[in-house]
Amino acid sequence: MKLIYNVNDKPKFGQMLVFAFQQLLAIMAATIAVPAIVGNGMTASAALFGAGVGTLVYQLLTKFKSPVFLGSSFAFIGSMTAAFAGAVSMAAGYMGLILGAIFAGLVYVVIATLHGHNNQLSFKIVTAGFVVAFLIINDVVEPAYKGELKTLDRDKKNNYLKYVIFDVAGFMALLYFALYAGEIRHVFHYLGLAIFVLLIKPKKESYNEFTKENA
């Protein structure tokens, strides 16, 4: 991939203002939206503080050679919600988030060690594999384990199918955004992020109806 700007290059001052404003919108939207969607006591101020500290630590470790901001990710909304939904208390839900973050970090380290950080094809294959595995576990294995698929009447089946369709479509759109973010030739990848956000509400409504009917 040919970079427009190298690490030590600096755009013109006017361009820097435009790029900074674009980055600010992306950072604020993601970092504030995720705790608002997940709820359970999460606040935007805590998310911003954590993102800021994480970014500073990352920059120190990379010696400021990787101009990246570490913020919230929409990819983990499903797992974060599930951590609270399946926990006996809010404290247990937060412990699940911490353990999940540690495990995810270890997975990233293993992938980077095995494939190297420059192997984009391996990154795309592994990322797609994780998304598919998550969808299978979240949409099929977990409901089956809870016994929610044993007695599906017509209404239950419709609500379940709508939830699965929204979930799969949303995460496939998010996967497209994640795989091609930053590539100029894929300018429509932001549409994937928009589709994911738009499908959050109908997916949640379908899931609530499905679980309510099975209660």
For each residue, the residues with C-beta under 8 A, 3 or more apart:
1: 120 183
2:
3: 6
4:
5: 9 10 11
6: 3 9
7: 65 66 67
8:
9: 5 6
10: 5 16
11: 5 15 16 19
12: 15 16
13: 16 17
14: 17 18
15: 11 12 18 19
16: 10 11 12 13 19 20
17: 13 14 20 21
18: 14 15 21 22
19: 11 15 16 22 23
20: 16 17 23 24
21: 17 18 24 25
22: 18 19 25 26
23: 19 20 26 27 69
24: 20 21 27 28
25: 21 22 28 29
26: 22 23 29 30
27: 23 24 30 31 51 69 71
28: 24 25 31 32
29: 25 26 32 33
30: 26 27 33 34 71 72 73 74
31: 27 28 34 35 44 47 48 51 71 72
32: 28 29 35 36 44 47 48
33: 29 30 36 37 72 74 197
34: 30 31 37 38 42 47 72 73 74 76 77 80
35: 31 32 38 39 42 43 44 46 47 72
36: 32 33 39 42 44
37: 33 34 77 200
38: 34 35 42 77 80 81 84
39: 35 36 42 84
40: 84 90 93
41: 90
42: 34 35 36 38 39 46 47
43: 35 46 47
44: 31 32 35 36 47 48
45: 48 49
46: 35 42 43 49 50
47: 31 32 34 35 42 43 44 50 51 71 72
48: 31 32 44 45 51 52
49: 45 46 52 53
50: 46 47 53 54
51: 27 31 47 48 54 55 69 70 71 72
52: 48 49 55 56
53: 49 50 56 57
54: 50 51 57 58 70
55: 51 52 58 59 68 69 70 71
56: 52 53 59 60
57: 53 54 60 61
58: 54 55 61 62 66 68 70
59: 55 56 62 64 66
60: 56 57 63 64
61: 57 58
62: 58 59 65 66
63: 60
64: 59 60 67
65: 7 62
66: 7 58 59 62
67: 7 64
68: 55 58
69: 23 27 51 55
70: 51 54 55 58
71: 27 30 31 47 51 55
72: 30 31 33 34 35 47 51
73: 30 34 76
74: 30 33 34 77 174 193 196 197
75: 131 171 174 178
76: 34 73 79 80 100 104
77: 34 37 38 74 80 81 200
78: 81 82 134 138 167 171
79: 76 82 83 100 134
80: 34 38 76 77 83 84 97 100
81: 38 77 78 84 85
82: 78 79 85 86 138 142
83: 79 80 86 87 93 96 97 100
84: 38 39 40 80 81 87 90 93 96
85: 81 82
86: 82 83 96
87: 83 84 90 92 93 95 96
88: 92
89: 92 93
90: 40 41 84 87 93 94
91: 94 95
92: 87 88 89 95 96
93: 40 83 84 87 89 90 96 97
94: 90 91 97 98
95: 87 91 92 98 99
96: 83 84 86 87 92 93 99 100
97: 80 83 93 94 100 101
98: 94 95 101 102
99: 95 96 102 103
100: 76 79 80 83 96 97 103 104
101: 97 98 104 105
102: 98 99 105 106
103: 99 100 106 107
104: 76 100 101 107 108
105: 101 102 108 109
106: 102 103 109 110
107: 103 104 110 111
108: 104 105 111 112
109: 105 106 112 113
110: 106 107 113 114
111: 107 108 114 115 122 123 126
112: 108 109 115 116 117
113: 109 110
114: 110 111
115: 111 112 119 122 123 126
116: 112 119 122
117: 112
118:
119: 115 116 122 123
120: 1 123 124
121: 124 125
122: 111 115 116 119 125 126
123: 111 115 119 120 126 127
124: 120 121 127 128 179
125: 121 122 128 129
126: 111 115 122 123 129 130
127: 123 124 130 131 175 178 179
128: 124 125 131 132 175 179
129: 125 126 132 133
130: 126 127 133 134
131: 75 127 128 134 135 171 172 174 175
132: 128 129 135 136
133: 129 130 136 137
134: 78 79 130 131 137 138 171
135: 131 132 138 139 167 168 171
136: 132 133 139 140 141
137: 133 134 140 141 142
138: 78 82 134 135 141 142 167
139: 135 136 142 143 163 164 167 168
140: 136 137 143 144
141: 136 137 138 144 145
142: 82 137 138 139 145 146
143: 139 140 146 148 149 160
144: 140 141 147 148 149
145: 141 142
146: 142 143
147: 144 150
148: 143 144 160 210 211 214
149: 143 144 152 160
150: 147
151: 156
152: 149 156 157 160
153: 156 157
154: 157 158
155: 158 159 213
156: 151 152 153 159 160 210 213 214
157: 152 153 154 160 161
158: 154 155 161 162
159: 155 156 162 163 206 209 210 213
160: 143 148 149 152 156 157 163 164 206 210
161: 157 158 164 165
162: 158 159 165 166 202 206
163: 139 159 160 166 167 203 206 207 210
164: 139 160 161 167 168
165: 161 162 168 169
166: 162 163 169 170 199 202 203 206
167: 78 135 138 139 163 164 170 171 203
168: 135 139 164 165 171 172
169: 165 166 172 173 195 199
170: 166 167 173 174 195 196 199 200 203
171: 75 78 131 134 135 167 168 174 175 196
172: 131 168 169 175 176
173: 169 170 176 177 191 192 193 195 196 199
174: 74 75 131 170 171 177 178 192 193 196
175: 127 128 131 171 172 178 179 192
176: 172 173 179 180 189 192
177: 173 174 180 181 189 190 191 192 193 196
178: 75 127 174 175 181
179: 124 127 128 175 176 189
180: 176 177 183 186 189
181: 177 178 189
182:
183: 1 180 186 189
184: 187
185:
186: 180 183 189
187: 184 190
188: 191 192
189: 176 177 179 180 181 183 186 192 193
190: 177 187 193 194
191: 173 177 188 194 195
192: 173 174 175 176 177 188 189 195 196
193: 74 173 174 177 189 190 196 197
194: 190 191 197 198
195: 169 170 173 191 192 198 199
196: 74 170 171 173 174 177 192 193 199 200
197: 33 74 193 194 200
198: 194 195 201
199: 166 169 170 173 195 196 202 203
200: 37 77 170 196 197 203 204
201: 198 204 205
202: 162 166 199 205 206
203: 163 166 167 170 199 200 206 207
204: 200 201 207 208
205: 201 202 208 209
206: 159 160 162 163 166 202 203 209 210
207: 163 203 204 210 211
208: 204 205 211 212
209: 159 205 206 212 213
210: 148 156 159 160 163 206 207 213 214
211: 148 207 208 214 215
212: 208 209 215
213: 155 156 159 209 210
214: 148 156 210 211
215: 211 212
